[in-house]
Amino acid sequence: VTTGAAGERRAEIARETRETSIRLLLDLDGSGQGAIGTGIGMFDHLLEQIPRHGLFDLTIEARGDLHRDAHHTVEDVGICLGQAFNSALGERRGIVRMAHAIVPLDEALTLAALDLSGRGFAAIELPFAGERVGDLPTQMIGHFLQSLAVEARLNLHVRSFAGENDHHRAESAFKAVARALAAATRIDPRMAGDVPSTKGALEHS
Ligand SMILES: [Mn+2]
């Protein structure tokens, strides 16, 4: 984990195991530039929503044991992305902290509400009709969001209000997460660099 210079909210993660090899770059104050390749086309499509609609810059190069299944690759990208958010946020000074977004995509409607609280927790309610969407097992979508939340030390609730098409349901969920992350990670100048907590700290060791 490498964090940027003072005032820069960036992180670089390099993670190597017998199951996956991942390099990830995140800039919280980017302009929506995404370069994502995981070997799982549908997963790339969903991940690309995060920089696009969060206005982050995000590079992900992941090579995983897809000859087994998508599990390790999806899970480890979630871990690395979460670690990058946690690292780039540093002491979480001056941030808006809590935000939500409700995003429609045709018949699908999904809520994402999150708190950059310093505590990792996820409640994901995304009932999919099928076992896969494209080359991505739908089971892994909730698992990815959970891994992201735990490692980013954020509280994440995702709830589907409507949807028939699994592709729409998943994509509206990622767009909602992106929009909520965009809002929660913004610096509010009125905070004057304070930690947004009556406790005085959001950082966890
Ligand atoms: Mn789509």
Residues whose N, C-alpha, C, O or C-beta is under 5 A from the ligand:
A	BS01	MN	E171
